Amino acid sequence: MMLPLIFFYHRLNCYSFNALAGAIDADPSLSDLPVDIALTADQLRTFAAGRVSRHGRAVAALSILTCQSEEMQHLIRHLRSDCGSRIIIAAGGPHATACADEVLASGADVVFLGEAEATFADVLRKIAAGQEFQNIQSPRQVDLDDFFSFSPKRGMFGPIEITRGCAFACNYCQTSRIFGVRLRHRSVENIVRQAEALRSVNRKIVRLLSPNAFSYGSSDGRQLNLNAIRGLLSALRSSLDQNAKIIFAHFPSEVRPEHVLTETLDLLKEFADNDEIVIGAQSGSPRMLDACHRSHDVESVIRAVTLARKYGYKIIVDFIFGLPGETASDRGQTLAVIEQVVRMGARIHPHIFAPLPQTPFSSECPGSISPDLMQVLERLKSQRGIYGL
């Protein structure tokens, strides 16, 4: 099949393309599909022009976050100007899912809504055969065990996604709106096969991806399934050589504060290799936690940091500034919690609120960091209490 495919492999979207490449690998009819990896917009345009000139057509695949929407609109216009109708522009990702009409109006030929592993391969086959491809229907949710999270064949490696969906539906977050509130867990057997694929190419780190790491195996995403977590980590440890490292409950995943317990930390100590965990707090104001629908309290954050530090873990705690309706009092409460956990040895990962489509906060104004708050953060940074600033 000679249908050149180009992934715009932006650092914010690379995990999505790893999964799409894994879906292509699972389809024997697409096994010889040539795939280019473009790391910049200019490189994408160069690849597109070259492939179109040589083969008459090509597919450019874009995954779009809301923070990238303007950049991607400009890129689509440039691709269309460069290559005309001979470049087929396929778009997916959170923003394209929520704002499909906008992305189509900007010049995309096809938009994938939600999970694209199954549909993407169908569309590529249709395009290659010269058939209509815009109205292909597919299941809203895929079976994770049908695919890998990455593509060993194409050298596109990354974390192994173990769970999809989130039960909590926080008001600022798209995850539950796109993937659902009912969790789907990849089987231990599939995860182990992926870890063994990493081992076969001498990759020593197995990083596990989940919206909430300790939710693996849970039927509702709220109650822990410790046996399932143990079964997964134990099977991974048994399948890997002694030099391999299992990274769990760390970037790009985090854990809910109420799930940081002696039982979960015992499992982490027994089987995983990371010495740091990421805890999602988001605010130190009880009022803002309720407004965000976080379903945990401030005390659970303090307890989580206290316990994890007793176990010897370094801690990163996520906070969001500029949440809708946030007052000076709310900011003061959040800063008090931040000062407390930094004194305990944690680092803070600050985020600025951004309204995302499909969420209850979609129509709110973007947040900002005031000069006085920035002074506090800069001071904490000088004390090595900030991550990512």
C-alpha positions as CSV (number, residue, x, y, z in Angstrom):
1,M,0.0,0.0,0.0
2,M,1.6,3.2,-1.1
3,L,-0.1,5.9,0.9
4,P,2.5,8.0,2.7
5,L,1.5,9.0,6.2
6,I,3.0,11.8,8.2
7,F,2.6,12.3,11.9
8,F,3.1,15.7,13.4
9,Y,4.9,14.3,16.4
10,H,4.6,17.3,18.7
11,R,5.9,16.8,22.3
12,L,2.3,17.4,23.6
13,N,0.8,14.8,21.3
14,C,3.3,12.1,20.9
15,Y,1.5,9.5,23.1
16,S,-1.5,9.7,20.8
17,F,0.6,9.0,17.7
18,N,2.4,6.1,19.5
19,A,-1.1,4.6,20.0
20,L,-2.2,5.2,16.4
21,A,1.1,3.6,15.1
22,G,0.3,0.6,17.4
23,A,-3.2,0.4,15.8
24,I,-1.6,0.4,12.3
25,D,0.7,-2.4,13.3
26,A,-2.3,-4.5,14.4
27,D,-3.7,-4.3,10.9
28,P,-1.9,-6.7,8.4
29,S,-3.2,-4.7,5.4
30,L,-1.3,-1.6,6.7
31,S,1.9,-3.3,7.7
32,D,3.9,-1.7,4.8
33,L,2.5,1.8,5.2
34,P,5.3,4.3,5.1
35,V,5.2,6.7,8.0
36,D,7.2,9.9,8.4
37,I,7.7,11.5,11.8
38,A,7.7,15.3,11.6
39,L,9.0,17.1,14.8
40,T,8.3,20.6,13.7
41,A,5.7,22.4,11.5
42,D,8.4,23.2,8.9
43,Q,9.4,19.6,8.8
44,L,5.8,18.5,8.4
45,R,5.4,20.9,5.4
46,T,8.7,19.6,3.9
47,F,7.7,16.0,4.3
48,A,4.2,16.7,2.9
49,A,5.5,18.5,-0.2
50,G,8.1,15.8,-0.9
51,R,5.7,12.9,-0.5
52,V,3.0,14.6,-2.6
53,S,5.5,15.3,-5.3
54,R,6.8,11.8,-5.4
55,H,3.6,9.8,-4.8
56,G,0.8,12.2,-5.8
57,R,-0.9,12.3,-2.4
58,A,-0.2,11.9,1.3
59,V,-2.0,11.9,4.7
60,A,-0.9,14.5,7.3
61,A,-2.2,13.5,10.8
62,L,-2.6,16.1,13.5
63,S,-3.6,15.7,17.1
64,I,-4.9,19.0,18.6
65,L,-5.1,20.3,22.1
66,T,-7.1,23.5,22.8
67,C,-3.9,25.3,23.6
68,Q,-2.7,24.4,20.0
69,S,-5.8,25.3,18.1
70,E,-4.6,28.6,16.6
71,E,-1.2,27.1,15.7
72,M,-2.9,24.1,14.0
73,Q,-5.2,26.3,12.0
74,H,-2.2,28.2,10.6
75,L,-0.5,24.9,9.9
76,I,-3.5,23.5,8.1
77,R,-3.7,26.6,5.9
78,H,0.0,26.3,5.0
79,L,-0.4,22.6,4.1
80,R,-3.4,23.4,1.9
81,S,-1.5,26.2,0.2
82,D,1.6,24.0,-0.3
83,C,-0.1,20.9,-1.5
84,G,-3.8,21.6,-2.4
85,S,-6.2,18.7,-2.3
86,R,-3.4,16.2,-2.7
87,I,-2.6,16.4,1.0
88,I,-5.4,14.7,3.1
89,I,-5.5,16.3,6.5
90,A,-6.7,14.1,9.3
91,A,-7.2,15.7,12.7
92,G,-8.0,14.2,16.1
93,G,-7.4,14.8,19.8
94,P,-9.3,16.6,22.6
95,H,-9.9,19.9,20.8
96,A,-10.9,18.3,17.5
97,T,-13.3,15.9,19.3
98,A,-15.0,18.8,21.1
99,C,-14.9,21.3,18.2
100,A,-15.1,19.2,15.1
101,D,-17.0,21.7,13.0
102,E,-14.4,24.4,13.7
103,V,-11.5,22.1,12.7
104,L,-13.3,21.0,9.5
105,A,-13.9,24.7,8.7
106,S,-10.2,25.4,9.1
107,G,-9.5,23.0,6.3
108,A,-9.2,19.5,7.7
109,D,-10.6,16.7,5.5
110,V,-11.6,14.4,8.3
111,V,-11.9,14.7,12.1
112,F,-11.8,11.7,14.5
113,L,-14.0,11.9,17.5
114,G,-12.7,10.5,20.7
115,E,-10.8,7.2,20.5
116,A,-9.4,6.7,17.0
117,E,-7.5,3.4,17.1
118,A,-10.1,1.4,15.2
119,T,-11.4,4.2,12.9
120,F,-8.0,5.5,11.9
121,A,-7.0,2.2,10.2
122,D,-10.4,2.1,8.5
123,V,-10.0,5.5,7.1
124,L,-6.5,4.8,5.8
125,R,-7.7,1.7,4.0
126,K,-10.5,3.7,2.4
127,I,-8.2,6.5,1.3
128,A,-5.7,4.1,-0.2
129,A,-8.5,2.4,-2.2
130,G,-9.9,5.8,-3.4
131,Q,-13.2,5.3,-1.6
132,E,-15.4,7.7,0.5
133,F,-14.0,7.9,4.0
134,Q,-15.7,10.9,5.7
135,N,-18.6,9.0,7.2
136,I,-17.1,5.8,8.6
137,Q,-18.8,4.8,11.9
138,S,-16.9,3.0,14.7
139,P,-17.5,2.1,18.3
140,R,-17.3,5.1,20.6
141,Q,-14.9,3.1,22.9
142,V,-12.3,0.6,21.8
143,D,-11.1,-2.6,23.5
144,L,-7.7,-1.6,24.8
145,D,-6.4,-5.2,24.5
146,D,-6.8,-5.0,20.7
147,F,-3.8,-2.7,20.5
148,F,-0.5,-1.7,21.9
149,S,0.2,1.8,23.3
150,F,3.2,2.2,21.0
151,S,4.8,0.8,17.9
152,P,8.0,-1.3,18.3
153,K,8.1,-1.8,14.5
154,R,8.4,1.9,13.9
155,G,10.5,2.7,16.9
156,M,7.7,4.9,18.4
157,F,8.0,4.1,22.1
158,G,6.4,5.6,25.2
159,P,4.4,4.8,28.3
160,I,2.1,1.8,28.4
161,E,-1.5,3.0,29.0
162,I,-3.0,0.8,31.6
163,T,-6.4,2.5,32.2
164,R,-8.6,4.8,30.2
165,G,-11.4,6.9,31.6
166,C,-11.9,8.7,34.9
167,A,-14.7,8.4,37.4
168,F,-14.4,11.9,38.9
169,A,-15.3,14.2,36.1
170,C,-13.6,17.3,37.5
171,N,-15.2,20.5,36.1
172,Y,-12.0,21.7,34.4
173,C,-11.0,18.4,32.8
174,Q,-11.9,16.8,29.5
175,T,-10.8,13.2,30.3
176,S,-14.1,12.0,31.6
177,R,-16.0,13.7,28.8
178,I,-13.9,12.1,26.1
179,F,-13.2,8.6,27.5
180,G,-16.1,8.2,29.9
181,V,-16.5,7.8,33.7
182,R,-16.5,4.0,33.5
183,L,-12.9,2.9,33.6
184,R,-11.4,0.4,31.2
185,H,-8.3,-1.4,32.2
186,R,-5.8,-3.1,29.8
187,S,-5.3,-6.7,30.8
188,V,-2.1,-7.8,32.6
189,E,-1.3,-10.1,29.7
190,N,-1.4,-7.2,27.2
191,I,0.6,-4.9,29.4
192,V,3.3,-7.6,30.0
193,R,3.5,-8.2,26.2
194,Q,4.2,-4.6,25.7
195,A,6.8,-4.6,28.5
196,E,8.5,-7.6,26.9
197,A,8.5,-5.7,23.5
198,L,10.4,-2.9,25.3
199,R,12.8,-5.4,26.8
200,S,13.4,-7.0,23.3
201,V,14.9,-3.7,22.1
202,N,16.9,-3.1,25.3
203,R,14.7,-0.4,26.7
204,K,15.1,-0.4,30.4
205,I,12.2,1.8,31.6
206,V,8.6,0.6,31.7
207,R,6.5,3.7,32.4
208,L,2.8,3.1,33.2
209,L,0.2,5.7,32.1
210,S,-3.2,6.3,33.8
211,P,-5.3,9.3,34.8
212,N,-5.2,7.9,38.3
213,A,-2.5,5.3,38.8
214,F,-3.9,3.5,41.8
215,S,-7.3,3.1,40.1
216,Y,-6.0,0.1,38.1
217,G,-8.4,-2.8,38.2
218,S,-11.1,-0.8,40.1
219,S,-14.7,-1.4,39.0
220,D,-15.8,2.2,39.8
221,G,-12.5,4.1,39.8
222,R,-13.1,5.2,43.4
223,Q,-12.7,2.0,45.4
224,L,-9.2,0.5,45.2
225,N,-8.5,-3.0,43.9
226,L,-5.3,-3.8,45.6
227,N,-5.2,-7.3,44.3
228,A,-5.3,-6.1,40.8
229,I,-2.5,-3.6,41.3
230,R,-0.4,-6.3,43.0
231,G,-1.2,-8.7,40.1
232,L,-0.1,-6.1,37.5
233,L,3.1,-5.0,39.2
234,S,4.1,-8.5,40.2
235,A,3.6,-9.8,36.7
236,L,5.7,-7.0,35.3
237,R,8.5,-7.5,37.7
238,S,8.6,-11.2,36.9
239,S,8.7,-10.6,33.2
240,L,11.6,-8.0,33.3
241,D,15.3,-8.5,33.9
242,Q,16.9,-7.1,37.0
243,N,18.1,-3.9,35.3
244,A,14.7,-2.8,34.2
245,K,12.8,-0.1,36.0
246,I,9.0,0.1,36.6
247,I,7.8,3.7,36.9
248,F,4.3,3.9,38.4
249,A,2.3,6.8,40.0
250,H,4.7,9.3,38.4
251,F,4.6,11.5,35.3
252,P,2.7,11.2,32.9
253,S,0.4,9.8,35.6
254,E,-0.6,11.1,39.0
255,V,-2.5,9.7,42.0
256,R,-5.5,10.9,43.9
257,P,-4.5,12.0,47.4
258,E,-7.1,9.8,49.1
259,H,-5.6,6.8,47.4
260,V,-2.1,7.4,49.0
261,L,-2.4,4.8,51.7
262,T,0.0,2.4,53.5
263,E,-1.4,-0.4,51.3
264,T,-0.7,1.4,48.0
265,L,2.7,2.7,49.1
266,D,3.7,-0.8,50.2
267,L,3.0,-2.1,46.7
268,L,4.9,0.8,45.2
269,K,7.9,0.1,47.4
270,E,7.8,-3.7,46.7
271,F,7.6,-3.6,42.9
272,A,8.2,-0.1,41.4
273,D,11.5,1.8,41.1
274,N,10.6,5.5,41.1
275,D,11.6,7.5,44.2
276,E,9.0,10.2,43.5
277,I,5.3,10.3,43.1
278,V,2.9,12.9,41.7
279,I,-0.2,13.8,43.7
280,G,-3.1,15.9,42.3
281,A,-4.3,18.5,44.8
282,Q,-5.3,21.4,42.5
283,S,-6.4,23.7,45.3
284,G,-5.9,24.3,49.0
285,S,-9.3,25.9,49.3
286,P,-12.2,23.7,50.4
287,R,-14.6,25.9,48.5
288,M,-12.6,25.6,45.2
289,L,-12.2,21.9,45.6
290,D,-16.0,21.6,45.8
291,A,-16.5,24.0,42.9
292,C,-14.2,21.8,40.8
293,H,-16.0,18.6,41.8
294,R,-12.7,17.1,43.1
295,S,-14.4,14.8,45.6
296,H,-11.5,15.0,48.1
297,D,-10.7,17.5,50.9
298,V,-7.6,19.5,51.8
299,E,-6.8,17.2,54.8
300,S,-6.4,14.2,52.4
301,V,-3.7,16.2,50.5
302,I,-1.8,16.8,53.8
303,R,-2.2,13.2,54.9
304,A,-1.0,11.9,51.5
305,V,2.2,14.1,51.5
306,T,2.9,13.2,55.2
307,L,2.6,9.5,54.6
308,A,4.5,9.4,51.3
309,R,7.3,11.4,52.9
310,K,7.4,8.8,55.8
311,Y,8.0,6.2,53.1
312,G,10.9,8.2,51.8
313,Y,9.3,9.4,48.6
314,K,10.0,12.7,47.0
315,I,6.7,14.4,46.1
316,I,5.3,16.6,43.3
317,V,1.9,18.2,44.1
318,D,-0.2,19.7,41.3
319,F,-2.1,23.0,41.9
320,I,-4.2,25.1,39.5
321,F,-4.2,28.9,39.8
322,G,-6.9,31.2,38.5
323,L,-9.8,28.7,38.8
324,P,-13.3,30.2,38.1
325,G,-14.6,32.1,41.0
326,E,-11.3,32.0,42.9
327,T,-11.0,34.8,45.5
328,A,-8.1,36.3,47.4
329,S,-9.2,34.2,50.3
330,D,-9.1,31.0,48.2
331,R,-5.6,31.9,47.0
332,G,-4.5,32.6,50.5
333,Q,-5.7,29.1,51.6
334,T,-4.0,27.5,48.7
335,L,-0.7,29.3,49.4
336,A,-0.9,28.2,53.0
337,V,-1.2,24.6,52.0
338,I,1.6,25.0,49.5
339,E,3.9,26.5,52.1
340,Q,3.0,23.6,54.4
341,V,3.8,20.8,51.9
342,V,7.0,22.5,50.7
343,R,8.2,22.6,54.3
344,M,7.4,18.9,54.4
345,G,9.8,18.4,51.4
346,A,7.3,18.4,48.5
347,R,7.7,20.4,45.3
348,I,4.8,22.2,43.7
349,H,3.8,21.9,40.0
350,P,1.8,25.1,39.3
351,H,-0.7,25.3,36.4
352,I,-2.8,28.2,35.2
353,F,-6.5,27.4,34.6
354,A,-7.5,27.2,30.9
355,P,-11.1,26.7,29.9
356,L,-11.5,23.5,27.8
357,P,-14.5,22.7,25.6
358,Q,-17.0,20.1,26.8
359,T,-16.3,20.9,30.4
360,P,-18.6,22.8,32.8
361,F,-15.9,25.5,33.0
362,S,-15.7,25.9,29.2
363,S,-17.2,29.4,29.1
364,E,-15.1,30.7,32.0
365,C,-12.2,33.2,31.5
366,P,-8.6,31.9,31.5
367,G,-6.8,32.2,34.8
368,S,-3.7,34.3,35.5
369,I,-1.0,34.6,38.0
370,S,-0.8,38.0,39.7
371,P,2.5,39.7,40.4
372,D,2.4,39.0,44.1
373,L,1.6,35.4,43.5
374,M,4.5,35.1,41.1
375,Q,6.8,36.6,43.8
376,V,5.7,33.7,46.1
377,L,6.3,31.1,43.4
378,E,9.7,32.6,42.5
379,R,10.7,32.5,46.2
380,L,9.6,28.8,46.4
381,K,11.5,28.1,43.2
382,S,14.7,29.6,44.8
383,Q,14.1,27.1,47.7
384,R,13.8,24.3,45.2
385,G,10.1,24.0,46.0
386,I,8.8,24.4,42.5
387,Y,8.7,21.9,39.6
388,G,8.3,23.1,36.1
389,L,8.4,26.9,36.6
